[in-house]
Amino acid sequence: MEQIKVLIVDDEPLIRNALGTILATDQRIVTLQSVDNGLKAVEFCRDNAVDVVLMDLQMPIMDGVEATREIKTARNSPAILAITAFSSDDYLVPVLAAGAGGYLVKDTEPAEIISAIHAVHNGTAAISPSVSSDLVSAIQSAYRDTSQEVRDLIEDLGLTARELEILNLLANGLNNTEISRKLKISEATVKTHMAKIFSKLEVRDRVQALVAATRMGLIEIPRDQ
């Protein structure tokens, strides 16, 4: 059974202990270490083989956004799962743009934290329901560029109507199963479309696809949330 090696990063001892207790309930997850600031996280990932980093955002010495950016510069870097008490756009957008594969708030249920770790380890995005509805509008607010150069780039990407439709469903928080039901296509077909979208946008996962797509104005803000 393959193990998922996790580093916990949080400046609150109580939170580190609580997360360690939660992770210990899953036989596949092994907590390698827990550290109290981003700089220690960067150093630990440089010297050790880590699969997933549970990253707090507000910390002394080096915050979680900067630590994420530093960690993701390395080849074969671990997946980053941001976990914070704040769902503010001030934190959400920068950490996703820095390379995090997921974003959870600390009141997330333990089982959902476990599932999110497995998801980001497998290259799938994990977004807390309490922040997912704000993700697209937050990224658009921070990064939207409607210049002629960007419009030309959008045309050059060659995204099909179906791929744009899937991107918009993704922006509304739907997973592969829900997208397949909505569009009346198989999950295998959804995965094929996703792979093409990732390739055209030159991204690795769903979160980064949302960041790239909203930056280029491809995705509409959900109006009913």
Protein Blocks (a to p, Z undefined) as FASTA:
>chain_A
ZZdddddddfbfklmmmmmmmmmmpmkbccfbdcfbfklmmmmmmmpccfbdcddfbdgh
iafklmmmmmmmpghiacdddddfbfcfklmmmmmmnopabdcdfkbcfklmmmmmmmmm
nopacddfklmmmmmmmmmmmmoccbfklmmmmmmnopafklmmmmmmmmnopafklmmm
mnopafklmmmmmmmmmmmnopabfklmmmmmmmnopaccdfkZZ
